[in-house]
Amino acid sequence: MSSKQGIIFDMDGLMIDSERIINDAVVRAGHDMGLADIEHISLKTSHDHTREIYREAYGDFDFEYLMDLKHKYIDEIIGDNGFPPKKGITEILEKVTAKGYVTAVGSSTREWAVKEFLGKIDVLRFFDIFVCGDMGLKSKPAPDIFLACADKMGLVPADCFVLEDSINGIKAAHAAGMKPVMIPDMIAPTEEIMPMLYALKPSLVEAAELF
């Protein structure tokens, strides 16, 4: 690298295989409650608008009970081990830090959960910078989380890559003026976001080749 550059990593669905487990838990909880079409509704939710999306679909139902059941089923699946790591996460982090890239976590998840889950897969040590969903910033697709990462890294947005699995994450990275790299998890890229991408890679293993 001729100049200092940064890489911002999303967490859920990118570093840990959480999205699928969380979705399965929501679907199971929704079936318990008799919520029709829960398989499709659950895929539309985001950290900021989850309650609103479910209320729009099901009206005045017990949202808190749905969330309680979801967390119960997640705990049953992952136990004390946390979510499993995504293939290639340790290797890409070892590579980019050895090459001098500044690394940060930019996640809509709360900070305590980010540090707990990344600690369980032994990659917490690669990060000094965390910007998370409970820090008073607008969630993705707003660019705020990623812009805050760049500020903490001491970099301009154009010198930052963003590794993301979600459409909202790619929109946020693009709006921030960064280089969005999509590694899809549960949702494939849409025609809308294809022009926003710096690169599209099937896994972190292939994404590592960019650096």
Secondary structure as UniProt FT lines:
FT   STRAND          6..9
FT   TURN            13..15
FT   HELIX           19..32
FT   TURN            33..34
FT   TURN            36..37
FT   HELIX           38..41
FT   HELIX           42..44
FT   TURN            47..49
FT   HELIX           50..58
FT   HELIX           63..78
FT   TURN            79..80
FT   TURN            87..88
FT   HELIX           89..98
FT   TURN            99..100
FT   STRAND          102..106
FT   HELIX           111..120
FT   TURN            121..122
FT   HELIX           124..126
FT   STRAND          129..131
FT   TURN            133..134
FT   TURN            140..141
FT   HELIX           144..153
FT   HELIX           157..159
FT   STRAND          160..164
FT   HELIX           167..175
FT   TURN            176..177
FT   STRAND          179..182
FT   TURN            191..193
FT   HELIX           194..196
FT   STRAND          199..200
FT   HELIX           204..207
FT   HELIX           208..210
//
